[in-house]
């Protein structure tokens, strides 16, 4: 079976869907691989690297001969229109936000798997691209914040006086948040963390962060790792705690996302006004609307004396590592779904059912169908 890798066309994107080492693995398993020329250059992988791994380097028009097409970002409608009927495509799709793309996939009878829809279960951990990319984003967010801050992170005692450590406040203790905690602590900062899920307290403290507890947190209901029911009283208490803590923070990193919805506003303009002159906010949710009311997508701006960093695609800034991890994720999914001869199409199997968006001209993904009316 032939796998084709398309070159990414999205602005600011430097990642590639397959790396030479994973190409070598797939070929060893019995697949053949086509690489659109120049696909890996921004991730430090040359066409020669791919050739040496056993791939064939081709122009864009030849890629569509492949049975499986893979990308990092969602396929464009123009790309879908060039696909053969019954092609299988795999990428991040975020299908619940892409009604036109879903319709195009259906009309061409394309079977589309979405990396962001892979169930977060133990046996699918190697396929979990959301986690692999968020891990890198959390790391890079701290470095960007540190670079923009006019202070050092650690305590430093010198003959000229003592420099106190910087304070980092992190919203959300998911994968990105936990990596941000670990990175900030390694750099010597004092780290405080806010999360509505009580079970994250132990994880935060194991990394050296201080969990900001709110009275009543034990009553928050959590389903599938996400908070599902939060009282107005609890939210009011949490907001008051955050308002008090954000005034002392040197760097604020926000990571909160809600699947299928705009990111929640956690940092209001009034909160920004209350922050110290020269402090920094890194908004990891900016592409989904932002956790800070003043963030601007793909812009670094200064408002009320606070630097707001709104880079939408942080993993792309670490494109070599991000591509290596993503290639492992996507190859693990391919090897789960197919043999070198054909797809298994086990429609009730959990990973297949959870990640398959369109198939045989229909939208088959229940969550996406519930949002796209």
C-alpha angles and dihedrals in degrees: 000000000000121000118196125200116206122207112249114251102181115115115262092011115136102161127104127209098231130029125207095257091053091045087056090050094050093048089050088053090055105266127122121224134210119193123197106234114265094014096129102037096099089052093050095257115125127206086249090058089056093045090052088051090056102260125134115235112220142166119263096262092058094054091075090069087076122102091216121042119192134191140155098232127044115286114254121239088245089057092047090052089058094052123102118243113272093022113149116225128190128190143108100300108166082201095183087070096042109068094153092050092048090052091049091051091049093049092052092045091240121164105221126192119193121213091205090058097055105124113254095234129134097257091050096052093108088056095048101116093165089063096042092053095040089053090059092043091056091052095047093046090063092049092050091049092047092049092052094046118091091218138068122248105228134066108262126190114199138164087256093055143286122298113209119224121263119252119232121194116197125194111208131020099217122120095295093043094050092050089048089053092050093047095047091048092050088054090053104254128143104245128203123182135200122199131152092218110089094202091068091067094085093048092049093050093046088062093049098259126131114239113221103224122203122199108257096027090128089065094060110112116226126195124181091349094306128103107248105175125032125167122232088236092057092047090052091052092047092050091052091051092049092048089056095046099043091063090067098040121111093191129022120194118190123196107162118136132169116205112242094005141080114276113265119254106244100160115050126197089256089056091051090051090053094055124100120270109265096023121136137226120198109194111200091178095058094114089058094049099286136263090241118067092220101046118122120206114252091355135109109209138167117228126171088353093303123116112228116198114199106175105161100199111038096162089061088063086064093042099156095055093034091054092047092053095042092049089054090049095049095043090051089054093048092050089049094050102040150023120221087264104046149339118274096218095201092173097186095045108114100237094043093047093045097050104034110098106171129017134166092357095309138104100239101170109103098205093048091046090053091058101036102064 
